[in-house]
Amino acid sequence: MFPKVLLPISLSIFCTFASAQSLLVNQAELEYEIKGNGENIVLFEAGAISGMSGWDSIWEELPKNTTAIRYSRRGEGKSSSCVGDLTSSDYVKDVEELMQQLKINKPFIYVSHSYGGKIAREFAVRNPNKVSAMLFIDPINPRDIEIIEQLDPIGGKESNEKLKQSDIKMGKENSWCLINDIWDKKPSLAYGDIKNIPITLIAGVKKFINPERLFDTDKARELWGTYQAEWVLKFPKGEAVMATQSGHFVQDDQPELVISEFKKLMLRASES
């Protein structure tokens, strides 16, 4: 549910950057970093509030044949603060402008985590010729509230509403602009919206000893994996991977699994 903290291409540009830089994107300063100068362009979209540091656990292990780009959305990391409510559509516009300024003129692999998956999905729909493959790491799924209400038919709705109000309050206190969008439970953009490209989804389905939340019980974990798999397996080139040793932050819990699946996806993208 909500996160725990919540080649025509200018490769000469990429070789220059050794640390985080910033660009003015749609009137906001966004921090970003580019690593490597490989033929495979990869954009990393972090989960809510994480900023680009959300990829630290795998950043140094990325294959050498990649040019990896990560950034922090407005209101996160060292990027400009945000004001009011923002949606995935607002963030997609920022990604479009960022990639244009970086002169990314070939299709790239889009890697996302949690809330970042919503942005990646919408970007792929709006820019069908710019994304060659997608890797989703435990992406946001509007059916999370369905799990709670299914396992607790009497108090589930009330429990979800209390959590929603708590998140909104926390968001206002911390000037987070995406909380309402996280709680927008419209069905995820899926096959039929996104074109037929290789897609891998890794679901964190670790079972917990003495879980404190209903969402962490064994049955809830099973349903989470099932619903995540149902979404991705509707794609002809979709694959579902269950990360049985990981919670929501799979890239931290099982970084070797994420790197392995990324390499497989990169190969599938090159063969498509």
FENHUQUI-V751719 format. One record per pair of residues at least 24 apart in sequence whose C-alpha atoms are under 6 Angstrom apart, sorted by the first residue. I is the first residue (numbers start at 1). J is the second residue. Records with the same first field share a line. If there is no record, write none. Layout:
I = J  J
This chain:
7 = 106
8 = 105
9 = 104  105
28 = 80
29 = 79  80
30 = 79
31 = 71  72  79
32 = 70  71
33 = 69  70
34 = 68  69
35 = 67  68
36 = 67
37 = 67
38 = 65  66  67
39 = 65  66
40 = 66  67
41 = 66  67  108
42 = 68  108  109  110
43 = 69  70  110
44 = 70  111  112
45 = 112  116
46 = 112  113  116
47 = 113  114  115  116
48 = 115
49 = 76
51 = 76  77
57 = 252
58 = 255
84 = 177
85 = 177
86 = 177  178
87 = 181
88 = 119
92 = 119  123
107 = 131  132
108 = 132
109 = 133  134
110 = 134
111 = 135
112 = 136
113 = 137  139
114 = 138  139  140
115 = 140
125 = 193  194
133 = 197  198  199  269
134 = 199
135 = 199  200  201
136 = 201
137 = 201  202
138 = 202  203  204
142 = 185
191 = 235
198 = 237  238
199 = 238
200 = 238  239  240
201 = 240
202 = 241  242
203 = 242  243
204 = 243  246  247  248
205 = 243  244
206 = 244  245  246  247
